[in-house]
Structures are given as C-alpha cells and as structure tokens.
Amino acid sequence: MNHSPTDWPAALRRLALELPTSRIGDVASIGRGDPDVIPLWFGESDLQTPQFICDAAAAAMHAGHTFYTWQRGIPELRQALAGYTNRLYGSRCTPENITVTGSGMQAILLSCQTIVEPGDNIVVVSPVWPNIVAAIHVMGGEAHEVSLTLKGGKWHLDVDELNDAIDDRTRAIFINSPGNPTGWMMENDQHAAILEIARKRRVWIIADEVYARIVYDRPVAPSFLHVAREGDPLIVVQSFSKPWAMTGWRLGWVTSSNKFGEQLAKLIQFNISGSPAFLQFGALAAIEQGEGFVAQMVDRCRQGRELVFQRLAANPRIQVARPDAAFYAFMRVEGMKDSLAFASKMVREAKLGMAPGVAFGRGGEGHLRLCFASAPERLGESLDRFEKFLAKN
Ligand SMILES: Cc1ncc(COP(=O)(O)O)c(C=O)c1O
C-alpha cells in the first residue's frame, strides 16, 4: 500500500514512503483472526514458548527487573551466550563478542545502520526473506542479488558469481544459511572461501544464522563461526525466535568483534535503549535449560518435513527440493503466474495461508512457501485443502 507524496499534510522521507508493505503480510492480513484459516505463512511453529522460559521471565519481572538496562544485554545473558557459542562452534568467544538485540530483524537493521551509506550496496544471496532487502533500502542502499540455482534437487551457490558481484560500492555480503525460503544449507568449504573473499576485498559478511538449530543431520548447521579467525569482518545474527518458539518476544543477538559491538551499542541506545531485562532472563533460561526443547522442535519439524515433502513431491504440478534445514517447503507450482493473487485466493476460498513466492526476490515468482513447523494433523489437513484448491486453480 503506497501513498503519493501529495497525500500528506507535510513531507515524509522518500525512502519510507516508497517502502512496499510485506507481501507475506498482505496475504496474512486477509485471513488473520479467522479461526477457520490454517496459517502457514509466517516462519513460526504452532508451539507456545515452553513454560520454564515464561516462568523465568515472569519471576524476573516480579523481582523488579523492570528498569532501563544494559545496551548490549544483561551480563548474565552475554556470558551464557558466549558459552553457548563456544560449546556449539568450538570458538573462543567472550561476552565482549556478544550483543543482545531486540530480535534477529533488529540485529540486521542495526548492522545495516552501522555499515551502509546511501548509494552503497550489499550483495545478497537469494531467494531470500524480503525484510533483509527492505532493511538495506531503509538505509538508502541497494541489494544486488546473486541467485542460488536448483540442480538435481539441491540448491547451489556459485562462489565465483558472488565474488564477481562485488563492486566498489559493496559494503557487505549477506548470506542466510540455513536459508529462508529454500532450506539450503551451506557447508564449511564455502564459508571458508567466502571469508577469504571478504578479507581480500575488505567487505563485511552479515551471516544470518537464525535457523542454525533447525537442522536434521547434526546438532548445529555449519557456520562462519566454525572457520572464522579473530579480526575477520564478520557479523553473525542469531535469534531466540526459532529454536525456542519465542517469535513474539523479539530477542536476538549478534556475535562479532568487540569493536563492532561497541558501534552497535551506540545505535541500540537510539533505537531501543536495551531489550527488556525481564525478557532477557527468560532468554537466559532458554540458553541454560533449553536443549531438550530444541530437540523437541527439531523432531516436530523433521516429521513435518517428511510429511509435506512426500505429499508435495507426489503432485505432478509441484517441483520442490527436500530442504536440508530450516522449516520451509519452497515449491514451484506449474501454471501459477501470479503467486500473490493465488495465495490471496487460497486464503479466501480454501482457508489456507502460505507465503507468495514473489516476496522472495528474483526467481521467487511461480513459487509458494509453506512453513511445516506444525503438528502432523494440522499439516495433513493443510495438504488436503491445498490439493483440492490446486485441482481447481
Ligand atoms: C532469514 C531470517 N532472518 C531473520 C529473521 C528474524 O527473526 P526474528 O526477528 O524473529 O528474530 C527471520 C524471521 O523469519 C528470518 O526468516
């Protein structure tokens, strides 16, 4: 929904005015609040945040953690996150390498605020979650997309193509692995090659690793953190949202050099002035006691992945890669020309919500994205509705 500059009683910033609404949000707004709609449009599970995490936050609130707080996060949580990072990645982080943010999304925007000047660009591996491109645009930058290609049922990144896309105005490479919407997962040889490129060409890497724990054949997805050296131009974004079903809490964190974290801290002051302390005590419980829940979440997604993939792959109109990680099926639907119109009609007529592929950048049109982090019964019913709708459209 765009307005022209003349609709306003006084001027707005052009970049804000021209920012499109999220196409995923556009579809969701049609059916949100309708109890008959099954919503598989957003990236979240149907599970609520586990009780022990809620209890820890409530206890902290009652204990008086209701004041202004640290810009980079409460010391207890930064300490715990440094330990968590070292356990999972064999790294040697200290709390100085950790900055708590008001969500993964905010971590991405803060990173852009820190490095993007108007007219700069960030090379973005796509298809990609649209908010990333929007965050670059908010700062007056451009996103230069390098597309993954689907070969033999697997998504691939051409690292040479990525290198060739870097120019004089490139400030960063943005890589989201495990990836939304494709479920692509990069292996460590490519992390190492891309780090080498970033060192040589003096550009940042913004590694969006919010799906690091939603992985099916190992405890954590391969990461830049497995291969990075001290002093590398690396910003790793993670989030409490996905592994611990905390999407509504709006908490994430950045792992980076202390020097970069200090710059983030200045911007945090003017964006949010620190994430609510009592919520951070809930996040601390997630880190300290939440491994059992992560395993439960991954099991739920693994079951969802098998069910959805089997049914979709059997449909002659659907082309879909079996995702290596994350919790999405990104499917090409033969004969579907306008994914936004198709997904909107599906909400109205079939009471089923999926994200339209056009939201995910170059090459996304012609696809739909389904989030399978839900109970098998719910997914089964969704697929029944989808197949019926597809037969008529
Ligand atoms: C690729 C990617 N990055 C970042 C986020 C942000 O997550 P949050 O803001 O909930 O921490 C999401 C959420 O869907 C995502 O898919």
The ligand as a Tripos MOL2 file, in Angstrom:
@<TRIPOS>MOLECULE
LIG
   16    16     1     0     0
SMALL
NO_CHARGES

@<TRIPOS>ATOM
      1 C1         16.0750  -15.3930    7.4500 C.3       1 LIG1
      2 C2         15.5290  -14.7050    8.6280 C.ar      1 LIG1
      3 N1         16.3010  -13.8390    9.2910 N.ar      1 LIG1
      4 C3         15.8550  -13.1990   10.3800 C.ar      1 LIG1
      5 C4         14.6000  -13.4120   10.8600 C.ar      1 LIG1
      6 C5         14.1870  -12.6140   12.0520 C.3       1 LIG1
      7 O1         13.7530  -13.3150   13.1360 O.3       1 LIG1
      8 P1         13.3220  -12.5270   14.4510 P.3       1 LIG1
      9 O2         13.2160  -11.0860   14.0940 O.co2     1 LIG1
     10 O3         12.0210  -13.1110   14.8660 O.co2     1 LIG1
     11 O4         14.4140  -12.7750   15.4310 O.co2     1 LIG1
     12 C6         13.7380  -14.2860   10.1900 C.ar      1 LIG1
     13 C7         12.3530  -14.4910   10.6410 C.2       1 LIG1
     14 O5         11.5470  -15.1060    9.9930 O.2       1 LIG1
     15 C8         14.2200  -14.9630    9.0550 C.ar      1 LIG1
     16 O6         13.4810  -15.8330    8.3720 O.3       1 LIG1
@<TRIPOS>BOND
     1     1     2 1
     2     2     3 ar
     3     2    15 ar
     4     3     4 ar
     5     4     5 ar
     6     5     6 1
     7     5    12 ar
     8     6     7 1
     9     7     8 1
    10     8     9 2
    11     8    10 1
    12     8    11 1
    13    12    13 1
    14    12    15 ar
    15    13    14 2
    16    15    16 1
@<TRIPOS>SUBSTRUCTURE
     1 LIG1         1 GROUP 0 **** ****
